[in-house]
């Protein structure tokens, strides 16, 4: 097995394990107040998924401060 292939497999396994431990996801809200239905990306899992609700609430506060007029919410995974 090539080292690059082994590394990619290891990274995929680590990503899957870390995603399994996450309990809450920060998602954007539409103008109607519904949770956005856009598919989750790898970046979403890296920056917007959290183990505790308090961490997720802190991220919501930070995102709303950076994006005035846009609303975010915490959803269970």
VEXROLUM-239019 format. One record per residue: residue in one letter; x, y, z of N, C-alpha, C, O, CB in turn. Coordinates in nm, 4 decimals, padded with zeros to 6 digits. Glycine has a CB too. Layout:
N
+------+----------+----------+----------+----------+----------+----------+----------+----------+----------+----------+----------+----------+----------+----------+----------+
! resn !      n.u !      n.v !      n.w !     ca.u !     ca.v !     ca.w !      c.u !      c.v !      c.w !      o.u !      o.v !      o.w !     cb.u !     cb.v !     cb.w !
+------+----------+----------+----------+----------+----------+----------+----------+----------+----------+----------+----------+----------+----------+----------+----------+
!    A !        X !        Y !        Z !        X !        Y !        Z !        X !        Y !        Z !        X !        Y !        Z !        X !        Y !        Z !
...
+------+----------+----------+----------+----------+----------+----------+----------+----------+----------+----------+----------+----------+----------+----------+----------+
END
This chain:
77
+------+----------+----------+----------+----------+----------+----------+----------+----------+----------+----------+----------+----------+----------+----------+----------+
! resn !      n.u !      n.v !      n.w !     ca.u !     ca.v !     ca.w !      c.u !      c.v !      c.w !      o.u !      o.v !      o.w !     cb.u !     cb.v !     cb.w !
+------+----------+----------+----------+----------+----------+----------+----------+----------+----------+----------+----------+----------+----------+----------+----------+
!    X !  00.0847 ! -00.1169 !  00.0000 !  00.0000 !  00.0000 !  00.0000 !  00.0897 !  00.1238 !  00.0000 !  00.1878 !  00.1307 !  00.0740 ! -00.0966 ! -00.0005 !  00.1222 !
!    X !  00.0550 !  00.2199 ! -00.0829 !  00.1299 !  00.3451 ! -00.0872 !  00.1123 !  00.4206 !  00.0440 !  00.0098 !  00.4085 !  00.1111 !  00.0843 !  00.4321 ! -00.2064 !
!    X !  00.2125 !  00.4975 !  00.0788 !  00.2027 !  00.5745 !  00.2026 !  00.0937 !  00.6815 !  00.1923 !  00.0274 !  00.7116 !  00.2915 !  00.3378 !  00.6395 !  00.2357 !
!    X !  00.0747 !  00.7387 !  00.0740 ! -00.0299 !  00.8411 !  00.0605 ! -00.1683 !  00.7809 !  00.0772 ! -00.2573 !  00.8438 !  00.1346 ! -00.0196 !  00.9107 ! -00.0757 !
!    X ! -00.1870 !  00.6578 !  00.0268 ! -00.3153 !  00.5905 !  00.0414 ! -00.3404 !  00.5557 !  00.1877 ! -00.4517 !  00.5719 !  00.2377 ! -00.3202 !  00.4638 ! -00.0457 !
!    X ! -00.2370 !  00.5079 !  00.2560 ! -00.2502 !  00.4746 !  00.3978 ! -00.2797 !  00.5995 !  00.4799 ! -00.3609 !  00.5956 !  00.5723 ! -00.1227 !  00.4062 !  00.4493 !
!    X ! -00.2145 !  00.7093 !  00.4467 ! -00.2379 !  00.8336 !  00.5185 ! -00.3806 !  00.8823 !  00.4982 ! -00.4449 !  00.9265 !  00.5934 ! -00.1388 !  00.9403 !  00.4735 !
!    X ! -00.4307 !  00.8747 !  00.3755 ! -00.5681 !  00.9165 !  00.3474 ! -00.6679 !  00.8299 !  00.4238 ! -00.7674 !  00.8810 !  00.4752 ! -00.5967 !  00.9097 !  00.1966 !
!    X ! -00.6423 !  00.7001 !  00.4314 ! -00.7309 !  00.6101 !  00.5049 ! -00.7283 !  00.6424 !  00.6542 ! -00.8325 !  00.6404 !  00.7197 ! -00.6905 !  00.4633 !  00.4811 !
!    X ! -00.6114 !  00.6717 !  00.7078 ! -00.5981 !  00.7070 !  00.8488 ! -00.6716 !  00.8379 !  00.8787 ! -00.7409 !  00.8483 !  00.9799 ! -00.4495 !  00.7189 !  00.8874 !
!    X ! -00.6568 !  00.9364 !  00.7922 ! -00.7250 !  01.0646 !  00.8113 ! -00.8767 !  01.0473 !  00.8065 ! -00.9485 !  01.1076 !  00.8864 ! -00.6801 !  01.1656 !  00.7046 !
!    X ! -00.9254 !  00.9664 !  00.7147 ! -01.0694 !  00.9428 !  00.7036 ! -01.1223 !  00.8752 !  00.8296 ! -01.2300 !  00.9093 !  00.8783 ! -01.1010 !  00.8568 !  00.5797 !
!    X ! -01.0462 !  00.7792 !  00.8823 ! -01.0887 !  00.7112 !  01.0049 ! -01.0901 !  00.8076 !  01.1232 ! -01.1841 !  00.8071 !  01.2026 ! -00.9964 !  00.5922 !  01.0351 !
!    X ! -00.9861 !  00.8903 !  01.1351 ! -00.9808 !  00.9884 !  01.2438 ! -01.0957 !  01.0878 !  01.2343 ! -01.1562 !  01.1233 !  01.3355 ! -00.8471 !  01.0629 !  01.2420 !
!    X ! -01.1259 !  01.1328 !  01.1125 ! -01.2359 !  01.2272 !  01.0922 ! -01.3682 !  01.1634 !  01.1332 ! -01.4509 !  01.2278 !  01.1978 ! -01.2419 !  01.2735 !  00.9449 !
!    X ! -01.3884 !  01.0388 !  01.0966 ! -01.5112 !  00.9688 !  01.1335 ! -01.5235 !  00.9517 !  01.2839 ! -01.6326 !  00.9665 !  01.3389 ! -01.5167 !  00.8332 !  01.0658 !
!    X ! -01.4133 !  00.9206 !  01.3515 ! -01.4159 !  00.9050 !  01.4969 ! -01.4450 !  01.0374 !  01.5662 ! -01.5221 !  01.0415 !  01.6621 ! -01.2832 !  00.8481 !  01.5466 !
!    X ! -01.3844 !  01.1452 !  01.5188 ! -01.4082 !  01.2741 !  01.5833 ! -01.5509 !  01.3222 !  01.5580 ! -01.6105 !  01.3850 !  01.6454 ! -01.3075 !  01.3786 !  01.5332 !
!    X ! -01.6062 !  01.2943 !  01.4418 ! -01.7446 !  01.3328 !  01.4124 ! -01.8427 !  01.2540 !  01.4981 ! -01.9484 !  01.3054 !  01.5347 ! -01.7758 !  01.3113 !  01.2638 !
!    X ! -01.8084 !  01.1296 !  01.5304 ! -01.8973 !  01.0462 !  01.6100 ! -01.9121 !  01.0999 !  01.7519 ! -02.0143 !  01.0758 !  01.8161 ! -01.8460 !  00.9032 !  01.6134 !
!    X ! -01.8124 !  01.1718 !  01.8018 ! -01.8159 !  01.2233 !  01.9380 ! -01.8909 !  01.3554 !  01.9488 ! -01.9226 !  01.3992 !  02.0594 ! -01.6758 !  01.2403 !  01.9898 !
!    X ! -01.9193 !  01.4186 !  01.8374 ! -01.9855 !  01.5492 !  01.8382 ! -02.1346 !  01.5315 !  01.8631 ! -02.1974 !  01.4418 !  01.8069 ! -01.9614 !  01.6241 !  01.7048 !
!    X ! -02.1909 !  01.6176 !  01.9477 ! -02.3316 !  01.6066 !  01.9814 ! -02.4167 !  01.7211 !  01.9282 ! -02.5378 !  01.7061 !  01.9122 ! -02.3465 !  01.5988 !  02.1285 !
!    X ! -02.3533 !  01.8371 !  01.9004 ! -02.4289 !  01.9553 !  01.8589 ! -02.3654 !  02.0191 !  01.7362 ! -02.2432 !  02.0194 !  01.7207 ! -02.4372 !  02.0574 !  01.9736 !
!    X ! -02.4506 !  02.0733 !  01.6493 ! -02.4049 !  02.1380 !  01.5265 ! -02.4651 !  02.2780 !  01.5211 ! -02.5830 !  02.2968 !  01.5509 ! -02.4447 !  02.0545 !  01.3998 !
!    X ! -02.3836 !  02.3760 !  01.4830 ! -02.4316 !  02.5128 !  01.4632 ! -02.4738 !  02.5242 !  01.3177 ! -02.3942 !  02.5007 !  01.2267 ! -02.3212 !  02.6202 !  01.5000 !
!    X ! -02.6008 !  02.5607 !  01.2963 ! -02.6551 !  02.5729 !  01.1606 ! -02.7144 !  02.7119 !  01.1426 ! -02.7575 !  02.7751 !  01.2391 ! -02.7626 !  02.4635 !  01.1329 !
!    X ! -02.7163 !  02.7585 !  01.0193 ! -02.7762 !  02.8891 !  00.9910 ! -02.9269 !  02.8736 !  00.9749 ! -02.9772 !  02.7659 !  00.9431 ! -02.7139 !  02.9526 !  00.8635 !
!    X ! -02.9974 !  02.9843 !  00.9979 ! -03.1418 !  02.9873 !  00.9816 ! -03.1769 !  03.0631 !  00.8545 ! -03.1072 !  03.1571 !  00.8164 ! -03.2097 !  03.0517 !  01.1043 !
!    X ! -03.2847 !  03.0223 !  00.7890 ! -03.3333 !  03.0936 !  00.6715 ! -03.4119 !  03.2166 !  00.7160 ! -03.4350 !  03.2361 !  00.8353 ! -03.4210 !  03.0012 !  00.5827 !
!    X ! -03.4529 !  03.2989 !  00.6205 ! -03.5321 !  03.4173 !  00.6545 ! -03.6645 !  03.3803 !  00.7190 ! -03.7183 !  03.4572 !  00.7986 ! -03.5573 !  03.5009 !  00.5305 !
!    X ! -03.7177 !  03.2631 !  00.6856 ! -03.8448 !  03.2176 !  00.7430 ! -03.8268 !  03.1612 !  00.8841 ! -03.9257 !  03.1332 !  00.9518 ! -03.9083 !  03.1118 !  00.6528 !
!    X ! -03.7038 !  03.1443 !  00.9289 ! -03.6774 !  03.0929 !  01.0630 ! -03.6561 !  02.9435 !  01.0699 ! -03.6448 !  02.8880 !  01.1792 ! -03.7886 !  03.1290 !  01.1521 !
!    X ! -03.6503 !  02.8766 !  00.9555 ! -03.6262 !  02.7323 !  00.9527 ! -03.4762 !  02.7061 !  00.9422 ! -03.4006 !  02.7903 !  00.8938 ! -03.7018 !  02.6656 !  00.8343 !
!    X ! -03.4348 !  02.5895 !  00.9878 ! -03.2942 !  02.5509 !  00.9785 ! -03.2589 !  02.5293 !  00.8317 ! -03.3342 !  02.4666 !  00.7573 ! -03.2652 !  02.4223 !  01.0623 !
!    X ! -03.1447 !  02.5814 !  00.7913 ! -03.0997 !  02.5677 !  00.6533 ! -03.0872 !  02.4208 !  00.6161 ! -03.0379 !  02.3400 !  00.6948 ! -02.9658 !  02.6397 !  00.6325 !
!    X ! -03.1317 !  02.3870 !  00.4967 ! -03.1275 !  02.2476 !  00.4511 ! -03.0044 !  02.2166 !  00.3680 ! -02.9947 !  02.1085 !  00.3098 ! -03.2509 !  02.2158 !  00.3710 !
!    X ! -02.9109 !  02.3091 !  00.3617 ! -02.7901 !  02.2856 !  00.2829 ! -02.7104 !  02.1703 !  00.3437 ! -02.7061 !  02.1557 !  00.4659 ! -02.7032 !  02.4141 !  00.2755 !
!    X ! -02.6474 !  02.0886 !  00.2596 ! -02.5737 !  01.9737 !  00.3112 ! -02.4517 !  02.0188 !  00.3934 ! -02.3927 !  02.1235 !  00.3670 ! -02.5291 !  01.8828 !  00.1952 !
!    X ! -02.4163 !  01.9384 !  00.4918 ! -02.3003 !  01.9690 !  00.5756 ! -02.1719 !  01.9388 !  00.5001 ! -02.1617 !  01.8376 !  00.4306 ! -02.3052 !  01.8890 !  00.7073 !
!    X ! -02.0751 !  02.0264 !  00.5141 ! -01.9461 !  02.0077 !  00.4492 ! -01.8429 !  01.9668 !  00.5532 ! -01.8703 !  01.9673 !  00.6732 ! -01.9018 !  02.1364 !  00.3757 !
!    X ! -01.7243 !  01.9314 !  00.5058 ! -01.6164 !  01.8954 !  00.5973 ! -01.5803 !  02.0150 !  00.6854 ! -01.5474 !  01.9983 !  00.8028 ! -01.4924 !  01.8464 !  00.5187 !
!    X ! -01.5865 !  02.1348 !  00.6290 ! -01.5577 !  02.2552 !  00.7066 ! -01.6607 !  02.2732 !  00.8175 ! -01.6254 !  02.3148 !  00.9278 ! -01.5554 !  02.3791 !  00.6154 !
!    X ! -01.7872 !  02.2426 !  00.7901 ! -01.8901 !  02.2496 !  00.8939 ! -01.8557 !  02.1578 !  01.0102 ! -01.8668 !  02.1963 !  01.1266 ! -02.0274 !  02.2125 !  00.8364 !
!    X ! -01.8136 !  02.0355 !  00.9773 ! -01.7799 !  01.9406 !  01.0830 ! -01.6567 !  01.9867 !  01.1608 ! -01.6464 !  01.9594 !  01.2804 ! -01.7559 !  01.8011 !  01.0237 !
!    X ! -01.5638 !  02.0555 !  01.0961 ! -01.4435 !  02.1015 !  01.1650 ! -01.4723 !  02.2181 !  01.2578 ! -01.4261 !  02.2185 !  01.3719 ! -01.3377 !  02.1413 !  01.0646 !
!    X ! -01.5468 !  02.3159 !  01.2121 ! -01.5609 !  02.4408 !  01.2860 ! -01.6953 !  02.4594 !  01.3558 ! -01.7046 !  02.5405 !  01.4480 ! -01.5391 !  02.5538 !  01.1938 !
!    X ! -01.7979 !  02.3884 !  01.3160 ! -01.9314 !  02.4137 !  01.3697 ! -01.9942 !  02.2945 !  01.4401 ! -02.1155 !  02.2927 !  01.4610 ! -02.0210 !  02.4575 !  01.2601 !
!    X ! -01.9140 !  02.1944 !  01.4772 ! -01.9677 !  02.0818 !  01.5532 ! -01.8975 !  02.0776 !  01.6891 ! -01.7765 !  02.0980 !  01.6994 ! -01.9487 !  01.9464 !  01.4756 !
!    X ! -01.9769 !  02.0508 !  01.7928 ! -01.9249 !  02.0599 !  01.9284 ! -01.9769 !  01.9460 !  02.0147 ! -02.0810 !  01.8867 !  01.9863 ! -01.9619 !  02.1938 !  01.9904 !
!    X ! -01.9024 !  01.9166 !  02.1206 ! -01.9400 !  01.8113 !  02.2139 ! -02.0437 !  01.8637 !  02.3132 ! -02.1393 !  01.7933 !  02.3459 ! -01.8159 !  01.7578 !  02.2883 !
!    X ! -02.0254 !  01.9871 !  02.3613 ! -02.1172 !  02.0412 !  02.4613 ! -02.2015 !  02.1543 !  02.4037 ! -02.1621 !  02.2209 !  02.3079 ! -02.0395 !  02.0908 !  02.5832 !
!    X ! -02.3163 !  02.1742 !  02.4629 ! -02.4083 !  02.2797 !  02.4198 ! -02.3489 !  02.4181 !  02.4458 ! -02.3705 !  02.5103 !  02.3671 ! -02.5434 !  02.2657 !  02.4920 !
!    X ! -02.2742 !  02.4335 !  02.5553 ! -02.2153 !  02.5630 !  02.5898 ! -02.1159 !  02.6091 !  02.4828 ! -02.1133 !  02.7266 !  02.4465 ! -02.1457 !  02.5550 !  02.7262 !
!    X ! -02.0347 !  02.5163 !  02.4330 ! -01.9397 !  02.5502 !  02.3259 ! -02.0143 !  02.5937 !  02.2007 ! -01.9752 !  02.6898 !  02.1344 ! -01.8478 !  02.4301 !  02.2939 !
!    X ! -02.1214 !  02.5229 !  02.1688 ! -02.2005 !  02.5558 !  02.0500 ! -02.2671 !  02.6923 !  02.0653 ! -02.2723 !  02.7698 !  01.9698 ! -02.3069 !  02.4476 !  02.0244 !
!    X ! -02.3181 !  02.7220 !  02.1848 ! -02.3796 !  02.8535 !  02.2084 ! -02.2772 !  02.9656 !  02.1944 ! -02.3097 !  03.0730 !  02.1435 ! -02.4437 !  02.8585 !  02.3479 !
!    X ! -02.1548 !  02.9421 !  02.2385 ! -02.0490 !  03.0422 !  02.2240 ! -02.0180 !  03.0654 !  02.0760 ! -01.9928 !  03.1789 !  02.0354 ! -01.9213 !  02.9979 !  02.2995 !
!    X ! -02.0195 !  02.9593 !  01.9953 ! -01.9952 !  02.9721 !  01.8511 ! -02.1091 !  03.0497 !  01.7837 ! -02.0844 !  03.1299 !  01.6936 ! -01.9800 !  02.8320 !  01.7861 !
!    X ! -02.2327 !  03.0264 !  01.8267 ! -02.3473 !  03.1005 !  01.7722 ! -02.3289 !  03.2489 !  01.7983 ! -02.3487 !  03.3309 !  01.7087 ! -02.4808 !  03.0507 !  01.8342 !
!    X ! -02.2912 !  03.2837 !  01.9202 ! -02.2696 !  03.4241 !  01.9559 ! -02.1604 !  03.4859 !  01.8701 ! -02.1749 !  03.5984 !  01.8224 ! -02.2334 !  03.4370 !  02.1042 !
!    X ! -02.0511 !  03.4129 !  01.8502 ! -01.9407 !  03.4645 !  01.7690 ! -01.9825 !  03.4820 !  01.6227 ! -01.9497 !  03.5833 !  01.5610 ! -01.8198 !  03.3705 !  01.7781 !
!    X ! -02.0542 !  03.3848 !  01.5672 ! -02.0970 !  03.3937 !  01.4271 ! -02.1958 !  03.5073 !  01.4055 ! -02.1892 !  03.5764 !  01.3039 ! -02.1594 !  03.2621 !  01.3824 !
!    X ! -02.2869 !  03.5273 !  01.4993 ! -02.3836 !  03.6365 !  01.4854 ! -02.3160 !  03.7723 !  01.4987 ! -02.3616 !  03.8698 !  01.4389 ! -02.4946 !  03.6231 !  01.5899 !
!    X ! -02.2076 !  03.7802 !  01.5763 ! -02.1325 !  03.9051 !  01.5863 ! -02.0572 !  03.9337 !  01.4563 ! -02.0437 !  04.0493 !  01.4161 ! -02.0344 !  03.8994 !  01.7046 !
!    X ! -02.0080 !  03.8278 !  01.3907 ! -01.9353 !  03.8443 !  01.2643 ! -02.0280 !  03.8701 !  01.1461 ! -01.9886 !  03.9352 !  01.0494 ! -01.8516 !  03.7214 !  01.2366 !
!    X ! -02.1509 !  03.8194 !  01.1534 ! -02.2474 !  03.8297 !  01.0430 ! -02.3737 !  03.9003 !  01.0900 ! -02.4738 !  03.8340 !  01.1173 ! -02.2822 !  03.6896 !  00.9869 !
!    X ! -02.3720 !  04.0331 !  01.1004 ! -02.4916 !  04.1027 !  01.1484 ! -02.6111 !  04.0776 !  01.0562 ! -02.5987 !  04.0800 !  00.9337 ! -02.4646 !  04.2535 !  01.1594 !
!    X ! -02.7251 !  04.0538 !  01.1169 ! -02.8459 !  04.0300 !  01.0392 ! -02.8710 !  03.8848 !  01.0065 ! -02.9799 !  03.8510 !  00.9602 ! -02.8398 !  04.1066 !  00.9139 !
!    X ! -02.7739 !  03.7972 !  01.0290 ! -02.7908 !  03.6550 !  01.0023 ! -02.8071 !  03.5826 !  01.1353 ! -02.7404 !  03.6170 !  01.2329 ! -02.6702 !  03.5976 !  00.9214 !
!    X ! -02.8946 !  03.4831 !  01.1402 ! -02.9224 !  03.4095 !  01.2632 ! -02.8718 !  03.2660 !  01.2522 ! -02.8736 !  03.2057 !  01.1449 ! -03.0731 !  03.4108 !  01.2941 !
!    X ! -02.8272 !  03.2137 !  01.3646 ! -02.7766 !  03.0773 !  01.3734 ! -02.8454 !  03.0073 !  01.4898 ! -02.8956 !  03.0728 !  01.5811 ! -02.6218 !  03.0755 !  01.3907 !
!    X ! -02.8476 !  02.8751 !  01.4866 ! -02.9065 !  02.7972 !  01.5940 ! -02.8230 !  02.6727 !  01.6193 ! -02.7407 !  02.6339 !  01.5365 ! -03.0515 !  02.7592 !  01.5608 !
!    X ! -02.8448 !  02.6111 !  01.7338 ! -02.7764 !  02.4870 !  01.7708 ! -02.8744 !  02.3724 !  01.7516 ! -02.9869 !  02.3772 !  01.8014 ! -02.7232 !  02.4920 !  01.9188 !
!    X ! -02.8316 !  02.2689 !  01.6791 ! -02.9154 !  02.1517 !  01.6579 ! -02.8414 !  02.0275 !  01.7045 ! -02.7195 !  02.0201 !  01.6892 ! -02.9557 !  02.1386 !  01.5094 !
!    X ! -02.9116 !  01.9295 !  01.7610 ! -02.8451 !  01.8037 !  01.7968 ! -02.8089 !  01.7266 !  01.6708 ! -02.8789 !  01.7333 !  01.5697 ! -02.9353 !  01.7175 !  01.8886 !
!    X ! -02.7003 !  01.6546 !  01.6784 ! -02.6551 !  01.5769 !  01.5622 ! -02.7247 !  01.4435 !  01.5598 ! -02.7006 !  01.3629 !  01.4698 ! -02.5026 !  01.5572 !  01.5641 !
+------+----------+----------+----------+----------+----------+----------+----------+----------+----------+----------+----------+----------+----------+----------+----------+
END
